[in-house]
């Protein structure tokens, strides 16, 4: 029965480490995405929109 507790504790610890890793990775990716979206997709002028240009 003692060996079963070691296995259970090991699996729980691996699960906690995985969850912490995913949270840290997600936070980093969120910052990268926010930076990318702020820099790459600038708001275009209304004069350049096709809707406002006469045909």
VENZI-V31378 format. One record per residue. RES is the residue in three letters. PSI is psi in radians with two decimals (none if undefined). OMEGA is omega in whole degrees, 0 to 359 (NA if undefined). NEAR is the number of other ideal C-beta (glycine too) atoms within 10 Angstrom. Layout:
res->(RES;RES)
psi->(PSI;PSI)
omega->(OMEGA;OMEGA)
near->(NEAR;NEAR)
//
This chain:
res->(UNK;UNK;UNK;UNK;UNK;UNK;UNK;UNK;UNK;UNK;UNK;UNK;UNK;UNK;UNK;UNK;UNK;UNK;UNK;UNK;UNK;UNK;UNK;UNK;UNK;UNK;UNK;UNK;UNK;UNK;UNK;UNK;UNK;UNK;UNK;UNK;UNK;UNK;UNK;UNK;UNK;UNK;UNK;UNK;UNK;UNK;UNK;UNK;UNK;UNK;UNK;UNK;UNK;UNK;UNK)
psi->(-0.48;-0.66;-0.57;-0.66;-0.65;-0.72;-0.78;-0.78;-0.72;-0.76;-0.72;-0.75;-0.74;-0.68;-0.74;-0.75;-0.73;-0.76;-0.76;-0.75;-0.79;-0.65;-0.77;-0.75;-0.73;-0.71;-0.71;-0.79;-0.62;-0.73;-0.75;-0.74;-0.73;-0.74;-0.77;-0.82;-0.61;-0.57;-0.60;-0.63;1.52;2.66;2.24;2.72;2.63;-0.40;-0.48;-0.11;2.50;-0.52;-0.62;-0.22;2.23;2.60;none)
omega->(180;181;180;179;178;179;181;179;178;180;179;178;176;178;179;178;179;180;178;178;181;178;180;179;180;180;179;180;179;178;179;179;179;178;179;182;179;184;188;186;179;180;180;177;180;180;183;180;180;182;184;179;177;183;NA)
near->(4;5;7;8;9;9;9;10;10;10;10;10;10;10;10;10;10;10;10;10;10;10;10;10;10;10;10;10;10;10;10;10;10;10;10;10;9;9;8;7;8;7;5;8;8;8;7;8;9;6;5;9;8;3;3)
//
